[in-house]
């Protein structure tokens, strides 16, 4: 029984994973590195050198490049060729977020992002996961409309959603962790009422607090491309 998981031919999942992810995200996903089985703390797959293409016309060709992606999954469905994701861990990801010249956010998944490849919003909603961990990542943000950009480094965040029997991203999401901005380390804590809405470029209620050695801030309001950022902001200094 203990040896059985190691007999699963992992390469059979490469094309299936690439195809399913590409369909859900409406852009090309490639797994260039080897696949390995993980057994601790949960059964799952370890993928190396994972690339997610950007939308057409974006400044960077890849929206995301992940050195190592660990996909936690339920064991029994694997034997019947199904992959039920429970947790995702991104090790050293490089993420490029961008507002294109036509004011479209590149994180709006499940929509038509390539004229020849229609999106599948329902596929995105079927992904479903309870935990997403980002370790030692970097994030850039560029707005082609205003030509403004910023960069975050040392990004380590934990994002969690309630466990449900139904695979969906339309759930509350809590997040916590730290990152570095302009040389200053910031502690992040927050909640999004509907994570799926944000991933589909719609608006969701949100609460986000940021703490640092210089200033503390707390935002309560709405996030999303429909309303931008609107709400109340509280600022406090240590002095």
HELIX and SHEET records of a PDB file:
HELIX    1   1 UNK A    4  UNK A    7  5                                   4    
HELIX    2   2 UNK A   12  UNK A   25  1                                  14    
HELIX    3   3 UNK A   75  UNK A   79  1                                   5    
HELIX    4   4 UNK A  121  UNK A  125  1                                   5    
HELIX    5   5 UNK A  195  UNK A  199  1                                   5    
SHEET    1   A 3 UNK A  29  UNK A  31  0                                        
SHEET    2   A 3 UNK A  44  UNK A  53 -1                                        
SHEET    3   A 3 UNK A  35  UNK A  38 -1                                        
SHEET    1   B11 UNK A  29  UNK A  31  0                                        
SHEET    2   B11 UNK A  44  UNK A  53 -1                                        
SHEET    3   B11 UNK A  62  UNK A  73 -1                                        
SHEET    4   B11 UNK A  85  UNK A  99 -1                                        
SHEET    5   B11 UNK A 131  UNK A 143  1                                        
SHEET    6   B11 UNK A 148  UNK A 161 -1                                        
SHEET    7   B11 UNK A 173  UNK A 181 -1                                        
SHEET    8   B11 UNK A 184  UNK A 192 -1                                        
SHEET    9   B11 UNK A 204  UNK A 211 -1                                        
SHEET   10   B11 UNK A 215  UNK A 224 -1                                        
SHEET   11   B11 UNK A 228  UNK A 237 -1                                        
END                                                                             
